[in-house]
């Protein structure tokens, strides 16, 4: 059985996603959000915070993983939601897990023993 990590009362509830990013204990090589990432997060916060579905499209290598992880972590902390970040391949699963840790987000991850 997979157990989800849930928010605890000790975790801070950030005022915005960008502020949360600045407070994460992340790898020193990840210094800041790029301007286009900040714009996407601001647009999400202003217009889609209550949306049930969301699609983010950006060119390859522009930081979609970070944006997705920050939105997920924000919703987990503030809205107390359970978050599932799905990846189509094991390689991408390992990559996202490693990136999350670099950004200061501690995921609990699970690989299915069979193809979905």
Residue pairs with C-beta under 8 A, 6 or more apart in sequence:
2 108
2 110
3 108
4 82
4 83
4 108
5 76
5 106
5 108
6 76
6 80
6 82
7 76
7 77
7 80
11 77
12 23
12 77
13 77
13 78
14 20
14 23
14 74
14 77
14 78
16 45
17 41
17 44
17 45
17 70
17 71
17 74
18 33
18 38
18 41
18 42
20 70
20 73
20 74
20 77
21 33
21 70
21 103
24 103
24 104
24 105
25 104
26 102
26 103
26 104
27 102
27 103
27 104
29 102
30 102
30 103
33 41
33 63
33 66
34 62
34 63
36 58
36 62
36 63
37 62
37 63
37 66
37 67
40 56
40 58
40 67
41 67
41 70
41 71
44 54
44 56
44 71
48 54
54 71
56 64
56 67
56 68
58 64
58 67
65 95
65 96
65 99
66 99
66 103
68 85
69 85
69 96
69 99
69 100
69 103
69 105
70 103
70 105
72 83
72 85
73 83
73 105
75 81
75 83
76 82
76 83
85 96
85 107
87 93
87 95
87 96
90 111
93 109
93 111
96 107
97 107
97 109
100 106
100 107
101 107
